[in-house]
Amino acid sequence: MELSSYIRHILTMSLFLIVILFFLIFAGGIGADRLGEFDPFLAYGWITTYILYTLRFLTFIPLPQAIFNFLGLFFYNTFPRKPKLNNATLFGAFLCFRTVTRGTFPALVRKNVQRNIDTCSRIGLDNYIFEVVTDCTVNVPKSPRVREVIVPRDYVTRNRTQYKARALNYCLEPDINMLTDSDWIVHLDEETLLTESSVIGILNFVNEGKYDLGQGVITYANETIACWVTTLADLVRVGMDFGMIRFCLKCLHKPVFSWKGSFIVAKVNAEKQITYDFGMEGSIAEDCFFALKGWHEGFKFGFVEGEMWEMSTFSVLDYVYQRKRWVNGIYNVFFSKQIPLRYKCGISFMLLSWLTMPFTVPNILLVPLYPLPLWRSVNVTCAFMGAVMTFLFIFGAIKSFSPRRLGWIRYLTLWFLPIFILPVSMILETTGVILALKTRKISSFHLVDKQTTDLVTNEQRHIV
């Protein structure tokens, strides 16, 4: 018999508290002070001791993210029931599911468009269209449900915006846009798969009409896993979706720490007012720029129930370059004069956390090798931050994997396997940060592989 949603949440939060307690004991937040009589200045010397303390205190920069993640996980049900449709699907708002692609992986795009149409059909959705916006034709099947929009090579926005933002802005041009101001756009990536719960959550969100912009949860381990290292490393993103992203959108109704580029639900009139013509400074992290500009212009944000599926990067190299692009993009957004500073408080902590990673990640080795006496309040704070970060990985595994699919032994093993991948994840992220610092100006995108060999082979067989 399946446990109720509320009991599963209570049990998960009990595990969360156990993890926090373990870290409090390990870090000296509770219990006897093991270093009370230890003098680091005599043991290590003055210069080394000051450097060690500086590196230790730099780890406090992500404290706001830790607090918001804790609030989102602890005070909102982490196992919400699958959303139920509040209104008839036939008479709701018109939805445009919009996927932007370079056209590099046409087989993937065609496959996922059809799968997503099948998902919409299963719940009886009627008022919708899928729009594939591409630089090169992907030859999506002719259908009243599908529209392929090819962005002309000579298309230039007023602010000379580039990349995905350029394509998204092209869709808003008066002679291209076919949507009314009261319609809604659901932004997807090439590899994004809808689920019935996400479509129902979107319908409830738009029919409620309380918010102009919204986002939901994405998980990364539902189907074929191309690379276990990157998939386990991405589990933290699931935890953040349920943690700080959900808290900011559901409680504050503001994208304090930005949001992802897919599973964005936007009312057309809001998107037309915000636009995507941000110039080069908003062309790398167009999702972050769009969110903060929407916040600045007074639009209300909400959280969309349900989850969508994606896949993690297929290689460690792609993972590193993905993080490099994120750092470059957030850097450009932070220094943009188009958005007032008061809307950048959240991303400032994100950016500082990234930029100091080359100095904070070595603490993985420095803390046990060079212990330092600290105030108990500092130890408690360090323990809290470490516990939250660790639990985000554990929680991501709990939500991403299924005991029915894997069996209970493998499922429980995967709860704690991400703990061992955490240092690897931090090293990979640090590598991405260092690459971003070396090349702060991006003139081209590293192309991330998103198409499995099996898909290409099946497509070739079908053509033959």
C-alpha positions as CSV (number, residue, x, y, z in Angstrom):
1,M,0.0,0.0,0.0
2,E,1.4,3.4,-1.0
3,L,2.1,5.9,1.7
4,S,0.1,9.1,1.7
5,S,1.6,12.2,0.2
6,Y,1.8,13.9,3.7
7,I,3.4,10.9,5.4
8,R,6.1,10.6,2.7
9,H,6.9,14.3,3.1
10,I,7.2,13.9,6.9
11,L,9.5,10.9,6.5
12,T,11.6,12.7,4.0
13,M,11.9,15.8,6.2
14,S,12.8,13.5,9.1
15,L,15.7,12.2,7.0
16,F,16.6,15.8,6.3
17,L,16.8,16.6,10.1
18,I,18.9,13.5,10.6
19,V,21.4,14.7,8.0
20,I,21.5,18.1,9.6
21,L,22.1,16.5,13.1
22,F,24.9,14.4,11.7
23,F,26.6,17.5,10.2
24,L,26.1,19.4,13.5
25,I,27.9,16.7,15.4
26,F,30.6,16.2,12.7
27,A,31.3,20.0,12.4
28,G,31.3,20.6,16.2
29,G,28.1,22.5,16.2
30,I,26.9,20.5,19.2
31,G,28.9,18.5,21.7
32,A,32.3,19.2,23.2
33,D,34.7,21.7,21.6
34,R,37.4,19.5,20.3
35,L,39.7,22.4,19.3
36,G,39.2,24.6,22.3
37,E,42.9,24.6,23.3
38,F,44.3,24.4,19.8
39,D,46.3,27.5,18.6
40,P,46.5,27.5,14.8
41,F,48.8,30.4,14.7
42,L,51.5,28.4,16.5
43,A,50.7,25.2,14.5
44,Y,50.5,26.7,11.0
45,G,52.0,30.2,11.2
46,W,50.3,33.6,10.9
47,I,50.1,33.8,7.1
48,T,48.9,30.3,6.6
49,T,46.3,30.7,9.4
50,Y,44.9,33.9,7.9
51,I,44.6,32.3,4.5
52,L,42.9,29.2,6.0
53,Y,40.4,31.4,7.9
54,T,39.7,33.5,4.7
55,L,39.1,30.4,2.6
56,R,36.8,28.9,5.4
57,F,34.7,32.0,5.6
58,L,34.3,32.3,1.8
59,T,32.1,29.2,2.0
60,F,29.4,31.3,3.7
61,I,28.6,33.1,0.4
62,P,25.9,30.6,-0.6
63,L,24.1,30.9,2.7
64,P,21.0,32.6,1.3
65,Q,20.6,29.8,-1.2
66,A,20.9,27.2,1.6
67,I,18.2,29.1,3.6
68,F,15.8,29.3,0.7
69,N,16.3,25.7,-0.2
70,F,15.6,24.7,3.3
71,L,12.4,26.7,3.4
72,G,11.1,25.3,0.1
73,L,11.8,21.7,1.0
74,F,10.6,21.9,4.6
75,F,7.5,24.0,4.5
76,Y,6.0,22.8,1.2
77,N,5.0,19.2,0.6
78,T,7.8,17.5,-1.3
79,F,5.5,14.7,-2.5
80,P,2.5,16.7,-3.8
81,R,-0.3,14.7,-5.2
82,K,-0.5,14.7,-9.0
83,P,-2.5,17.7,-10.1
84,K,-6.1,17.2,-11.1
85,L,-7.7,19.2,-13.9
86,N,-9.8,22.0,-12.5
87,N,-11.5,23.0,-15.8
88,A,-12.5,21.3,-19.0
89,T,-9.6,21.0,-21.4
90,L,-11.7,21.9,-24.5
91,F,-12.5,25.4,-23.4
92,G,-9.4,26.5,-21.7
93,A,-6.8,29.0,-22.9
94,F,-4.8,28.4,-26.1
95,L,-1.3,26.9,-25.5
96,C,1.7,27.2,-27.8
97,F,4.4,24.7,-26.9
98,R,7.5,26.4,-28.3
99,T,10.8,24.6,-28.9
100,V,13.9,26.5,-30.1
101,T,16.6,24.5,-31.8
102,R,19.5,25.0,-34.1
103,G,18.3,22.0,-36.2
104,T,21.4,20.0,-35.4
105,F,19.4,17.1,-34.0
106,P,16.3,16.8,-36.3
107,A,15.5,13.2,-35.4
108,L,15.4,14.1,-31.7
109,V,13.1,17.1,-32.3
110,R,10.7,15.1,-34.5
111,K,10.5,12.3,-32.0
112,N,9.9,14.5,-29.0
113,V,7.3,16.6,-30.7
114,Q,5.3,13.5,-31.5
115,R,5.7,12.1,-28.0
116,N,4.5,15.4,-26.5
117,I,1.5,15.5,-28.9
118,D,0.6,12.0,-27.7
119,T,0.8,13.2,-24.1
120,C,-1.6,16.1,-24.8
121,S,-4.0,13.8,-26.6
122,R,-4.1,11.4,-23.7
123,I,-5.6,14.0,-21.5
124,G,-7.9,15.4,-24.2
125,L,-6.2,18.7,-24.7
126,D,-7.6,20.5,-27.8
127,N,-6.6,24.2,-27.9
128,Y,-2.8,23.9,-28.6
129,I,-0.1,23.9,-31.2
130,F,3.6,22.9,-31.2
131,E,6.0,25.4,-32.6
132,V,9.5,24.4,-33.6
133,V,11.7,27.4,-34.1
134,T,14.9,26.5,-35.9
135,D,17.8,27.9,-37.8
136,C,17.8,24.9,-40.2
137,T,14.7,22.9,-41.2
138,V,14.0,19.8,-39.2
139,N,11.2,18.6,-41.5
140,V,8.6,18.1,-38.8
141,P,5.5,16.3,-40.2
142,K,2.9,18.5,-41.7
143,S,0.0,18.8,-39.2
144,P,-2.4,21.4,-37.9
145,R,-0.9,20.7,-34.5
146,V,2.7,21.6,-35.6
147,R,4.2,24.7,-37.0
148,E,7.9,25.0,-38.1
149,V,9.4,28.5,-38.0
150,I,12.7,28.9,-39.7
151,V,14.6,32.0,-38.5
152,P,16.2,33.7,-41.6
153,R,20.0,34.0,-41.6
154,D,19.7,37.8,-42.2
155,Y,17.3,38.4,-39.3
156,V,18.8,41.1,-37.0
157,T,17.1,42.5,-33.9
158,R,17.2,46.1,-33.0
159,N,19.8,45.4,-30.2
160,R,21.6,42.8,-32.3
161,T,20.6,40.0,-29.9
162,Q,22.2,36.6,-30.6
163,Y,21.6,32.8,-30.2
164,K,18.4,31.5,-28.6
165,A,17.2,34.9,-27.6
166,R,17.3,36.1,-31.2
167,A,15.2,33.1,-32.3
168,L,12.7,33.7,-29.5
169,N,12.4,37.4,-30.4
170,Y,11.8,36.5,-34.0
171,C,8.7,34.6,-33.0
172,L,7.4,37.9,-31.4
173,E,7.7,39.9,-34.6
174,P,4.2,41.0,-35.8
175,D,4.3,39.2,-39.1
176,I,5.5,36.0,-37.5
177,N,3.5,35.8,-34.2
178,M,0.1,34.1,-34.7
179,L,-1.0,34.2,-31.0
180,T,-3.3,36.6,-29.3
181,D,-2.3,38.5,-26.1
182,S,-4.5,36.2,-24.0
183,D,-2.8,33.0,-25.3
184,W,0.0,31.3,-23.5
185,I,3.5,30.0,-24.5
186,V,5.2,27.0,-22.9
187,H,8.9,27.0,-23.5
188,L,10.6,23.7,-24.0
189,D,14.1,22.6,-24.9
190,E,14.8,20.1,-27.7
191,E,15.0,17.2,-25.2
192,T,12.1,18.2,-22.9
193,L,9.3,15.7,-22.6
194,L,5.9,16.7,-21.2
195,T,4.1,14.4,-18.7
196,E,0.4,14.3,-18.1
197,S,1.0,15.9,-14.7
198,S,2.9,18.9,-16.2
199,V,0.2,19.5,-18.9
200,I,-2.6,19.4,-16.2
201,G,-0.5,21.7,-14.0
202,I,0.0,24.1,-16.9
203,L,-3.8,24.1,-17.7
204,N,-4.7,24.8,-14.1
205,F,-2.0,27.5,-13.9
206,V,-3.3,29.4,-17.0
207,N,-7.0,28.9,-16.3
208,E,-6.5,30.3,-12.7
209,G,-5.1,33.5,-14.3
210,K,-3.5,34.8,-11.1
211,Y,0.1,35.0,-12.5
212,D,1.7,36.1,-15.8
213,L,4.7,33.8,-15.7
214,G,5.5,30.5,-14.1
215,Q,7.7,27.5,-13.9
216,G,7.7,23.9,-12.6
217,V,10.0,21.0,-11.8
218,I,12.3,19.1,-14.3
219,T,13.8,15.7,-13.5
220,Y,16.7,14.1,-15.3
221,A,16.7,10.3,-14.7
222,N,13.4,9.0,-16.0
223,E,14.5,7.2,-19.2
224,T,17.9,6.2,-20.7
225,I,20.9,7.5,-18.7
226,A,23.7,8.3,-21.1
227,C,26.2,9.4,-18.4
228,W,25.8,8.4,-14.7
229,V,28.3,11.0,-13.5
230,T,26.4,14.0,-15.0
231,T,23.0,12.5,-14.2
232,L,23.9,12.1,-10.5
233,A,25.5,15.6,-10.5
234,D,22.3,17.1,-11.9
235,L,20.2,15.7,-9.0
236,V,21.0,18.8,-7.1
237,R,19.0,20.8,-9.7
238,V,15.9,18.7,-8.8
239,G,16.4,19.6,-5.2
240,M,16.8,23.3,-6.0
241,D,13.6,23.2,-8.1
242,F,11.7,21.9,-5.1
243,G,13.6,24.1,-2.7
244,M,14.6,27.7,-3.5
245,I,12.9,28.0,-6.9
246,R,9.6,26.7,-5.6
247,F,9.8,28.9,-2.5
248,C,10.5,32.0,-4.5
249,L,7.8,31.4,-7.0
250,K,5.1,30.0,-4.7
251,C,5.7,32.2,-1.7
252,L,7.4,35.4,-2.9
253,H,6.1,35.3,-6.5
254,K,9.5,36.6,-7.6
255,P,12.4,34.9,-9.5
256,V,14.9,35.9,-6.8
257,F,17.5,33.3,-7.9
258,S,16.4,33.4,-11.6
259,W,15.0,30.2,-13.2
260,K,15.6,27.6,-16.0
261,G,15.2,28.1,-19.7
262,S,12.6,25.4,-20.1
263,F,9.2,24.7,-18.5
264,I,8.6,28.4,-18.7
265,V,4.9,29.3,-18.9
266,A,4.3,32.8,-20.1
267,K,1.3,34.8,-21.1
268,V,1.8,36.2,-24.6
269,N,1.1,39.8,-23.7
270,A,3.8,39.6,-20.9
271,E,6.3,38.0,-23.3
272,K,5.7,40.7,-25.9
273,Q,6.2,43.5,-23.4
274,I,9.4,42.0,-22.0
275,T,10.7,40.7,-25.4
276,Y,13.9,38.8,-25.8
277,D,15.8,41.6,-27.6
278,F,18.3,42.2,-24.7
279,G,21.4,42.7,-26.8
280,M,24.6,40.6,-26.4
281,E,24.6,41.0,-22.6
282,G,21.3,39.0,-22.4
283,S,22.1,36.6,-25.2
284,I,23.9,33.9,-23.2
285,A,21.6,33.5,-20.2
286,E,18.4,34.8,-21.9
287,D,16.3,32.9,-19.4
288,C,17.8,34.7,-16.4
289,F,17.6,38.1,-18.2
290,F,14.0,37.5,-19.1
291,A,13.0,36.5,-15.6
292,L,14.7,39.5,-13.9
293,K,13.3,42.0,-16.5
294,G,9.8,40.6,-16.1
295,W,10.2,41.0,-12.3
296,H,11.4,44.6,-12.9
297,E,8.4,45.4,-15.1
298,G,6.0,44.3,-12.4
299,F,4.8,40.9,-13.7
300,K,3.7,38.3,-11.1
301,F,5.3,34.9,-11.0
302,G,3.8,31.6,-9.8
303,F,4.8,27.9,-9.5
304,V,3.4,25.3,-11.9
305,E,2.6,21.9,-10.5
306,G,3.7,18.7,-12.2
307,E,7.1,17.8,-13.7
308,M,8.7,17.6,-17.1
309,W,11.5,15.2,-18.1
310,E,14.9,16.0,-19.6
311,M,18.3,14.2,-19.9
312,S,21.5,15.4,-18.4
313,T,24.5,16.1,-20.6
314,F,25.9,13.0,-22.3
315,S,29.5,13.6,-21.2
316,V,31.6,15.2,-18.5
317,L,33.0,17.7,-21.1
318,D,29.6,18.8,-22.1
319,Y,28.7,19.2,-18.4
320,V,31.7,21.5,-17.8
321,Y,31.0,23.6,-20.9
322,Q,27.3,23.9,-19.9
323,R,28.4,25.3,-16.5
324,K,30.9,27.6,-18.2
325,R,28.1,29.1,-20.3
326,W,25.9,29.6,-17.2
327,V,28.7,31.5,-15.4
328,N,29.4,33.7,-18.5
329,G,25.7,34.3,-18.9
330,I,24.9,35.3,-15.3
331,Y,28.1,37.5,-15.3
332,N,26.7,39.4,-18.3
333,V,23.3,39.8,-16.7
334,F,24.7,41.0,-13.4
335,F,26.7,43.8,-15.1
336,S,23.9,44.8,-17.4
337,K,22.6,48.3,-16.9
338,Q,19.1,47.4,-18.2
339,I,18.1,45.8,-14.9
340,P,18.4,47.7,-11.6
341,L,20.7,46.3,-9.0
342,R,18.0,45.6,-6.5
343,Y,16.7,42.8,-8.7
344,K,20.1,41.2,-8.9
345,C,20.5,40.4,-5.2
346,G,19.9,36.7,-5.6
347,I,22.0,36.2,-8.7
348,S,24.8,38.2,-7.0
349,F,25.1,35.4,-4.4
350,M,25.0,32.8,-7.2
351,L,27.7,34.6,-9.1
352,L,29.9,35.1,-6.1
353,S,29.5,31.5,-5.1
354,W,30.7,30.4,-8.6
355,L,33.6,32.9,-8.8
356,T,34.9,31.8,-5.4
357,M,34.6,28.1,-6.1
358,P,38.3,27.8,-7.1
359,F,39.1,29.0,-3.5
360,T,36.3,27.3,-1.6
361,V,36.4,23.8,-3.1
362,P,39.9,23.1,-1.8
363,N,38.3,23.2,1.7
364,I,37.2,19.6,1.0
365,L,40.8,18.7,1.8
366,L,41.9,21.7,3.9
367,V,39.2,21.2,6.6
368,P,40.3,17.7,7.7
369,L,44.0,18.4,7.1
370,Y,44.1,21.8,8.8
371,P,41.4,22.0,11.4
372,L,40.6,25.5,12.8
373,P,39.0,26.5,16.1
374,L,35.8,28.5,15.3
375,W,32.9,30.0,17.2
376,R,30.1,27.5,17.8
377,S,27.7,29.7,15.8
378,V,30.1,29.4,12.8
379,N,30.2,25.7,13.2
380,V,26.4,25.5,13.3
381,T,26.1,27.6,10.2
382,C,28.7,25.5,8.3
383,A,26.9,22.3,9.4
384,F,23.6,23.7,8.2
385,M,25.0,24.7,4.8
386,G,26.8,21.4,4.3
387,A,23.7,19.4,5.3
388,V,21.4,21.3,2.9
389,M,23.8,20.9,0.0
390,T,24.2,17.2,0.7
391,F,20.5,16.6,1.1
392,L,19.7,18.4,-2.2
393,F,21.5,15.5,-3.9
394,I,19.8,12.9,-1.7
395,F,16.4,14.4,-2.3
396,G,17.1,14.7,-6.1
397,A,17.8,10.9,-6.1
398,I,14.6,10.2,-4.0
399,K,12.5,12.1,-6.5
400,S,14.3,11.0,-9.7
401,F,14.5,7.3,-9.3
402,S,11.7,4.8,-8.7
403,P,11.8,1.6,-6.6
404,R,9.3,0.0,-9.0
405,R,11.7,0.4,-11.8
406,L,15.0,-0.3,-10.0
407,G,14.0,-2.4,-7.0
408,W,14.4,-1.3,-3.4
409,I,18.1,-2.2,-3.0
410,R,19.3,-0.2,-6.0
411,Y,16.8,2.6,-5.2
412,L,18.1,3.0,-1.6
413,T,21.7,2.8,-2.8
414,L,21.1,5.6,-5.2
415,W,19.8,7.8,-2.3
416,F,23.3,8.0,-0.9
417,L,25.5,7.5,-4.0
418,P,25.2,11.2,-4.9
419,I,27.0,12.0,-1.7
420,F,30.1,10.5,-3.2
421,I,29.5,12.3,-6.5
422,L,29.2,15.7,-4.7
423,P,33.0,16.4,-4.6
424,V,33.2,15.4,-8.2
425,S,30.4,17.7,-9.1
426,M,32.1,20.6,-7.3
427,I,35.4,20.0,-9.1
428,L,33.6,19.9,-12.5
429,E,31.7,23.1,-11.7
430,T,35.0,24.7,-10.6
431,T,36.5,23.7,-13.9
432,G,33.7,25.4,-15.7
433,V,34.1,28.5,-13.6
434,I,37.9,28.6,-14.4
435,L,37.1,28.3,-18.1
436,A,34.5,31.0,-17.8
437,L,37.0,33.4,-16.1
438,K,39.5,32.7,-18.9
439,T,37.0,33.5,-21.6
440,R,34.5,36.0,-20.3
441,K,33.4,37.0,-23.8
442,I,31.6,34.2,-25.7
443,S,31.5,34.4,-29.5
444,S,30.1,31.0,-30.1
445,F,28.3,28.2,-28.2
446,H,29.8,24.8,-27.4
447,L,27.3,22.4,-29.0
448,V,26.0,19.9,-26.4
449,D,25.2,16.4,-27.7
450,K,21.5,15.6,-27.1
451,Q,20.8,12.7,-29.4
452,T,21.5,9.1,-28.5
453,T,23.0,6.7,-31.1
454,D,19.9,4.5,-30.8
455,L,17.7,7.3,-32.0
456,V,19.9,8.1,-35.0
457,T,20.1,4.4,-35.9
458,N,16.3,3.9,-35.7
459,E,15.7,7.0,-37.8
460,Q,18.1,5.7,-40.5
461,R,16.4,2.3,-40.5
462,H,13.0,4.0,-40.9
463,I,14.3,6.0,-43.9
464,V,15.8,2.9,-45.5
